[in-house]
Amino acid sequence: FEPAARMLDCMGAVDIYLRVALQRLLQPYQDFTSTPLAQLGERFEWFYKTLPVARRTYPPHWEAGWKLAQEFCSATFHHLKLQTVATADLPMAELIKAVHRTCEFEQALCDKFGTNESEDYTFLGAISCVFDTHMCLYVEHEEATLNEAITQLLSEPIEAGPGVQILSTAADLFMIINQSVKRCMQTPGDTLSKMASVWDACIARYCTHLPVPVTTTVHNLCLFCNTGEYWKAQLALLKQELALDDSHHFVNSEAAAMQLLNKAIGSLVGHTESRLHSVWVDMRAANWVDTTVGDQSDYTDHLAEILSQETLQVLEVLHSNYVRLFCDKLVVAVAGQCVHSIYHCKRISHSGAQQLLLDIQCIHTTLDELGKHYALPSLRGYLRTVEREFRGVANVAKFLMLPNDGDLPQEYVHLISQPSIPDFLKLLEIKNIRKLDALGYVDALRELHIPDSDTRDKEKAKDRLDSKLPDLSSLKPPLLSNVFKRSPKPDDKPAHTNP
């Protein structure tokens, strides 16, 4: 054969000779009806057996194996095109199996022959592009399968995954989506991009419809928070793995994961608020008229105990990235409930306002020590949050300590960050000011242009205010070095009694 090969080389007829010879090798598969879609794997197996024969038969520099692969891919594409056109409804199972086997075969050819032997030809997509028009059926099938799995997962009970502090259903869904990603990584055309939209919608649906319970344990609520963080991290890895050009992929699922996290943090704070309900009931029920200024009230010790218990449970489970967010929201909630409780007290005398200010300072100290005791991240920022929120709470108590003179409306404007006439009337009622006198104060308040108040007026008002407020330095409670483990002594007496 060598003399004939050299003669063909001289004549430049190698390509023609090989084409004819390889077509004879492909003769068993010239009839597309003889190789149905379900038997596509047998066709690829035949190629793997025939390839060594072609390589042994012809000189190496003819690259017979490479050219046989080209001819085989061309013939297979033509046959599959005729078959898919002739078949109206392709069975989904057969289509998926054929797509996967074809993509695996094309990848095997690339690994075997490389991609640099021919500049104008690549094996990737040489056959599988025939399925492009049918891949919409594949995408619909995957979407239906994923949605069915999500419906099942959403109905399962709340429990942590094995070895992780997230919901077990989140770990299960990630495994299902990961398997779907592996199936789609080598699909032809823009199927991967379409499937990315499907995965985005499915994860967003899971996070949006995940039922965050109103009444449950702190541990379970932390699982929901951690699940939101888990999806944020997994989505970042998934985007990196898919390497899609469109930056808008997974926008919906990222937003849904963040919404889940915020909702769970809110429920976690709400759980603590519900436990503090009895504290504020005791505060409102206290006798703030006949009280004398002494040590902090009993309800502040109860509040410190509850905050310590709740925070400890949260720190054991909640992702470290969101401990600070929880604590900040908790500070805002405690300050808001404290102000709300003050506005719902019946009467508060001057001495009662002094005791109230002392209690507020005690709660402020408790929250400060809470952050220091558990070494919260960004402690300085947390302490600034406590200072900012409880400055407003203390200002309410300071207003109740002011004498009932003509400057009361102006002092109210400069003390209260968001002044309003209904709140002003309520505070006047708590100060036990007669309704007729209160109307005069309200008229004076209406004359003040609150948004346009001059800064210099505020400074003057602050000086007048400091001269009217009593010195409370001696009333500040000592630092509660063991505030979270304190228990009352048997001979302790409350600073003031309930009516």
VEXNUKE-598162 format. One record per residue (C-alpha): residue in three letters; y, z, x. Coordinates in steps of 0.1 Angstrom, whole numbers, padded with zeros to 4 digits, always signed. Layout:
AlaYZX
...
This chain:
Phe+0000+0000+0000
Glu+0023+0006+0030
Pro+0028-0032+0038
Ala+0036-0039+0001
Ala+0060-0009+0001
Arg+0079-0022+0031
Met+0081-0057+0015
Leu+0095-0042-0017
Asp+0120-0023+0004
Cys+0131-0055+0021
Met+0134-0073-0013
Gly+0154-0044-0028
Ala+0130-0044-0058
Val+0119-0007-0055
Asp+0137+0004-0087
Ile+0123-0025-0108
Tyr+0088-0018-0095
Leu+0090+0019-0102
Arg+0105+0015-0137
Val+0076-0008-0147
Ala+0050+0015-0130
Leu+0064+0047-0146
Gln+0066+0031-0180
Arg+0028+0025-0177
Leu+0024+0062-0169
Leu+0045+0071-0200
Gln+0025+0048-0223
Pro+0006+0077-0240
Tyr+0039+0089-0254
Gln+0056+0057-0264
Asp+0049+0063-0301
Phe+0071+0091-0312
Thr+0049+0098-0343
Ser+0020+0108-0320
Thr+0040+0138-0306
Pro+0054+0158-0335
Leu+0081+0184-0328
Ala+0057+0213-0328
Gln+0037+0197-0300
Leu+0066+0191-0277
Gly+0052+0217-0253
Glu+0021+0195-0247
Arg+0044+0166-0238
Phe+0060+0187-0211
Glu+0027+0199-0198
Trp+0016+0163-0194
Phe+0047+0156-0173
Tyr+0039+0185-0150
Lys+0004+0171-0144
Thr+0016+0135-0139
Leu+0044+0144-0115
Pro+0022+0151-0084
Val+0003+0118-0090
Ala+0036+0099-0088
Arg+0047+0118-0057
Arg+0013+0111-0039
Thr+0012+0074-0049
Tyr+0046+0063-0036
Pro+0065+0068-0003
Pro+0087+0099-0003
His+0119+0080+0003
Trp+0114+0062-0030
Glu+0120+0095-0048
Ala+0094+0086-0074
Gly+0093+0122-0088
Trp+0131+0122-0094
Lys+0130+0088-0111
Leu+0099+0097-0131
Ala+0118+0127-0144
Gln+0147+0105-0154
Glu+0125+0080-0172
Phe+0106+0108-0189
Cys+0138+0125-0201
Ser+0152+0092-0214
Ala+0120+0083-0233
Thr+0117+0118-0247
Phe+0153+0118-0259
His+0148+0084-0276
His+0116+0096-0293
Leu+0131+0129-0305
Lys+0161+0111-0318
Leu+0139+0088-0339
Gln+0119+0117-0351
Thr+0148+0140-0361
Val+0165+0111-0380
Ala+0132+0103-0398
Thr+0128+0139-0409
Ala+0152+0151-0435
Asp+0147+0188-0433
Leu+0134+0201-0399
Pro+0113+0233-0402
Met+0135+0261-0387
Ala+0106+0276-0367
Glu+0097+0243-0352
Leu+0134+0235-0344
Ile+0140+0268-0326
Lys+0108+0266-0307
Ala+0116+0230-0296
Val+0151+0238-0286
His+0140+0267-0264
Arg+0112+0248-0248
Thr+0134+0218-0241
Cys+0161+0239-0225
Glu+0135+0257-0204
Phe+0121+0223-0193
Glu+0156+0210-0184
Gln+0163+0241-0163
Ala+0129+0238-0146
Leu+0138+0202-0136
Cys+0171+0213-0122
Asp+0154+0240-0102
Lys+0128+0215-0089
Phe+0149+0186-0080
Gly+0184+0202-0076
Thr+0216+0188-0089
Asn+0230+0169-0059
Glu+0205+0140-0057
Ser+0224+0120-0083
Glu+0261+0123-0089
Asp+0261+0107-0123
Tyr+0231+0124-0138
Thr+0221+0159-0147
Phe+0190+0172-0163
Leu+0208+0199-0183
Gly+0213+0185-0218
Ala+0195+0152-0210
Ile+0170+0159-0238
Ser+0184+0189-0257
Cys+0216+0171-0267
Val+0195+0154-0294
Phe+0195+0187-0313
Asp+0233+0190-0314
Thr+0236+0178-0350
His+0209+0202-0361
Met+0221+0234-0344
Cys+0242+0244-0374
Leu+0209+0253-0390
Tyr+0200+0274-0360
Val+0233+0292-0361
Glu+0229+0299-0399
His+0194+0312-0393
Glu+0205+0336-0365
Glu+0234+0348-0386
Ala+0212+0356-0416
Thr+0187+0374-0393
Leu+0214+0396-0378
Asn+0230+0404-0411
Glu+0197+0415-0425
Ala+0191+0438-0395
Ile+0226+0453-0399
Thr+0221+0460-0436
Gln+0189+0479-0426
Leu+0206+0498-0398
Leu+0236+0509-0419
Ser+0212+0526-0443
Glu+0195+0547-0417
Pro+0203+0584-0412
Ile+0227+0597-0386
Glu+0210+0606-0353
Ala+0216+0602-0316
Gly+0199+0576-0296
Pro+0172+0587-0270
Gly+0190+0601-0240
Val+0225+0590-0251
Gln+0253+0605-0272
Ile+0258+0575-0295
Leu+0243+0566-0328
Ser+0208+0553-0325
Thr+0216+0524-0348
Ala+0243+0512-0323
Ala+0217+0511-0295
Asp+0193+0492-0318
Leu+0219+0467-0328
Phe+0228+0460-0292
Met+0192+0453-0284
Ile+0190+0428-0313
Ile+0222+0411-0303
Asn+0211+0410-0267
Gln+0179+0392-0276
Ser+0199+0368-0297
Val+0222+0361-0267
Lys+0192+0354-0245
Arg+0178+0329-0270
Cys+0212+0311-0272
Met+0222+0311-0235
Gln+0207+0276-0229
Thr+0213+0261-0263
Pro+0230+0226-0263
Gly+0265+0217-0273
Asp+0290+0243-0285
Thr+0262+0264-0301
Leu+0270+0293-0277
Ser+0306+0294-0288
Lys+0296+0293-0325
Met+0271+0321-0319
Ala+0298+0342-0302
Ser+0318+0341-0335
Val+0286+0352-0353
Trp+0281+0381-0329
Asp+0318+0390-0332
Ala+0315+0391-0370
Cys+0283+0411-0370
Ile+0295+0438-0347
Ala+0328+0440-0366
Arg+0308+0444-0399
Tyr+0287+0472-0384
Cys+0317+0491-0371
Thr+0337+0486-0403
His+0310+0496-0428
Leu+0296+0524-0407
Pro+0300+0554-0430
Val+0319+0581-0412
Pro+0310+0612-0433
Val+0338+0635-0444
Thr+0317+0667-0443
Thr+0293+0669-0413
Thr+0288+0686-0380
Val+0311+0682-0350
His+0282+0668-0330
Asn+0277+0640-0356
Leu+0314+0631-0357
Cys+0314+0629-0319
Leu+0285+0605-0321
Phe+0307+0582-0342
Cys+0336+0585-0316
Asn+0312+0577-0288
Thr+0298+0547-0307
Gly+0333+0532-0309
Glu+0337+0536-0272
Tyr+0302+0522-0266
Trp+0310+0490-0284
Lys+0343+0486-0265
Ala+0324+0488-0232
Gln+0295+0465-0244
Leu+0319+0439-0257
Ala+0337+0437-0223
Leu+0303+0431-0206
Leu+0293+0406-0232
Lys+0325+0386-0228
Gln+0319+0386-0190
Glu+0283+0375-0194
Leu+0291+0346-0218
Ala+0321+0334-0197
Leu+0336+0316-0226
Asp+0370+0299-0221
Asp+0384+0310-0254
Ser+0400+0344-0250
His+0400+0350-0287
His+0363+0357-0289
Phe+0353+0392-0301
Val+0389+0401-0312
Asn+0376+0412-0346
Ser+0348+0434-0332
Glu+0371+0450-0306
Ala+0396+0459-0333
Ala+0368+0472-0356
Ala+0354+0493-0327
Met+0389+0508-0321
Gln+0393+0514-0358
Leu+0359+0532-0359
Leu+0370+0554-0330
Asn+0403+0564-0345
Lys+0387+0571-0378
Ala+0361+0593-0362
Ile+0387+0611-0342
Gly+0407+0617-0374
Ser+0376+0630-0391
Leu+0370+0653-0361
Val+0405+0667-0364
Gly+0401+0670-0401
His+0369+0690-0396
Thr+0389+0715-0375
Glu+0417+0716-0401
Ser+0392+0725-0428
Arg+0380+0754-0408
Leu+0416+0766-0403
His+0422+0766-0440
Ser+0415+0804-0443
Val+0440+0810-0414
Trp+0468+0794-0433
Val+0459+0811-0465
Asp+0462+0845-0447
Met+0495+0834-0433
Arg+0510+0825-0467
Ala+0496+0856-0483
Ala+0512+0880-0457
Asn+0541+0902-0468
Trp+0570+0886-0449
Val+0596+0907-0467
Asp+0588+0943-0458
Thr+0571+0936-0424
Thr+0583+0951-0392
Val+0582+0932-0359
Gly+0552+0942-0338
Asp+0523+0925-0321
Gln+0511+0891-0332
Ser+0495+0889-0366
Asp+0457+0890-0372
Tyr+0455+0854-0384
Thr+0466+0842-0350
Asp+0435+0858-0334
His+0413+0841-0360
Leu+0430+0808-0353
Ala+0424+0811-0315
Glu+0387+0819-0322
Ile+0382+0788-0344
Leu+0401+0765-0320
Ser+0380+0777-0291
Gln+0347+0771-0310
Glu+0357+0737-0322
Thr+0370+0725-0288
Leu+0339+0737-0270
Gln+0316+0718-0293
Val+0338+0686-0289
Leu+0338+0688-0251
Glu+0300+0690-0250
Val+0295+0657-0268
Leu+0327+0636-0270
His+0333+0609-0244
Ser+0357+0621-0217
Asn+0381+0592-0223
Tyr+0390+0606-0258
Val+0390+0644-0253
Arg+0428+0643-0246
Leu+0434+0621-0277
Phe+0415+0646-0299
Cys+0434+0675-0284
Asp+0468+0658-0289
Lys+0460+0650-0325
Leu+0447+0685-0330
Val+0481+0699-0318
Val+0500+0677-0341
Ala+0477+0688-0370
Val+0481+0725-0363
Ala+0518+0722-0360
Gly+0520+0703-0392
Gln+0499+0728-0411
Cys+0519+0757-0397
Val+0551+0741-0410
His+0534+0733-0443
Ser+0523+0769-0447
Ile+0559+0782-0439
Tyr+0573+0761-0467
His+0547+0776-0491
Cys+0556+0812-0484
Lys+0574+0829-0512
Arg+0600+0851-0494
Ile+0607+0857-0457
Ser+0632+0883-0447
His+0651+0884-0414
Ser+0625+0907-0398
Gly+0598+0886-0413
Ala+0613+0855-0397
Gln+0613+0874-0364
Gln+0576+0882-0368
Leu+0569+0846-0378
Leu+0586+0833-0347
Leu+0565+0857-0326
Asp+0534+0844-0343
Ile+0545+0808-0337
Gln+0550+0816-0300
Cys+0515+0831-0299
Ile+0499+0800-0314
His+0519+0779-0289
Thr+0505+0801-0260
Thr+0470+0798-0275
Leu+0471+0760-0274
Asp+0486+0760-0239
Glu+0457+0782-0227
Leu+0433+0761-0245
Gly+0442+0731-0224
Lys+0442+0751-0192
His+0409+0769-0199
Tyr+0390+0737-0205
Ala+0409+0718-0178
Leu+0419+0689-0201
Pro+0427+0656-0185
Ser+0464+0649-0180
Leu+0471+0685-0186
Arg+0509+0681-0181
Gly+0511+0655-0208
Tyr+0491+0678-0231
Leu+0514+0707-0225
Arg+0544+0685-0232
Thr+0529+0676-0265
Val+0524+0712-0274
Glu+0560+0720-0264
Arg+0574+0691-0284
Glu+0555+0699-0316
Phe+0560+0736-0316
Arg+0597+0734-0308
Gly+0600+0719-0343
Val+0579+0747-0358
Ala+0599+0774-0341
Asn+0631+0758-0353
Val+0621+0764-0389
Ala+0616+0801-0381
Lys+0649+0802-0363
Phe+0667+0787-0393
Leu+0652+0815-0415
Met+0667+0840-0391
Leu+0703+0826-0394
Pro+0729+0846-0415
Asn+0738+0831-0448
Asp+0773+0818-0439
Gly+0791+0785-0443
Asp+0776+0770-0411
Leu+0741+0771-0426
Pro+0740+0733-0436
Gln+0752+0722-0402
Glu+0728+0745-0384
Tyr+0700+0731-0405
Val+0709+0695-0395
His+0708+0704-0358
Leu+0676+0725-0360
Ile+0654+0703-0382
Ser+0644+0669-0367
Gln+0640+0653-0402
Pro+0663+0671-0425
Ser+0661+0664-0463
Ile+0677+0681-0493
Pro+0644+0691-0510
Asp+0632+0708-0478
Phe+0666+0724-0474
Leu+0665+0738-0509
Lys+0630+0752-0503
Leu+0641+0770-0471
Leu+0671+0784-0490
Glu+0647+0797-0517
Ile+0625+0813-0490
Lys+0657+0830-0476
Asn+0662+0844-0511
Ile+0696+0826-0516
Arg+0708+0824-0552
Lys+0705+0790-0568
Leu+0743+0789-0575
Asp+0750+0795-0538
Ala+0723+0770-0528
Leu+0741+0743-0547
Gly+0772+0749-0527
Tyr+0752+0745-0495
Val+0736+0713-0508
Asp+0771+0698-0514
Ala+0781+0707-0479
Leu+0749+0691-0466
Arg+0756+0659-0485
Glu+0790+0657-0467
Leu+0772+0656-0433
His+0764+0621-0420
Ile+0731+0631-0403
Pro+0723+0597-0386
Asp+0758+0595-0372
Ser+0762+0631-0359
Asp+0781+0633-0326
Thr+0762+0647-0296
Arg+0792+0670-0288
Asp+0790+0685-0322
Lys+0754+0692-0316
Glu+0761+0710-0284
Lys+0788+0731-0301
Ala+0765+0739-0329
Lys+0738+0749-0303
Asp+0763+0773-0287
Arg+0771+0789-0321
Leu+0734+0790-0329
Asp+0726+0809-0297
Ser+0753+0835-0304
Lys+0739+0841-0339
Leu+0702+0844-0330
Pro+0689+0877-0318
Asp+0673+0881-0283
Leu+0636+0878-0288
Ser+0626+0880-0251
Ser+0611+0914-0256
Leu+0590+0902-0285
Lys+0572+0874-0266
Pro+0534+0882-0265
Pro+0517+0886-0232
Leu+0496+0858-0219
Leu+0463+0859-0237
Ser+0440+0858-0206
Asn+0409+0862-0228
Val+0422+0848-0260
Phe+0390+0828-0267
Lys+0367+0859-0264
Arg+0390+0885-0279
Ser+0375+0908-0306
Pro+0396+0934-0325
Lys+0391+0971-0316
Pro+0380+0995-0343
Asp+0412+1015-0343
Asp+0435+0984-0344
Lys+0459+0982-0372
Pro+0475+0950-0386
Ala+0511+0944-0378
His+0518+0939-0415
Thr+0497+0942-0446
Asn+0490+0917-0473
Pro+0506+0924-0506
